[in-house]
């Protein structure tokens, strides 16, 4: 893994510390890596409401899923899901 070193004014570092904590990250390093990843990674096709913007956002989405009603997937549900996935990715 490559290492990146940044020299930041103390005021900016303090703001980054606060933002990282508010977004649920354990460190400024993880927060900045998340920002960079979001900026340079390819869109994986997730709809906007499912995109994860922070660790806190991920935790909230997981909890939302756990709190949602349970439904049993049928063979037809799985076949439809597979067809949509193949259609989206060109049959690869």
Secondary structure, 3 states (H helix, E strand, C coil): CCCCCCCCCHHHHHHHHHHHHHCCCCCHHHHHHHHHHHHHCCCCCCCHHHCCCCHHHHHHHHHHHHHCCCCCCCHHHHHHHHHHHHHHCCCC
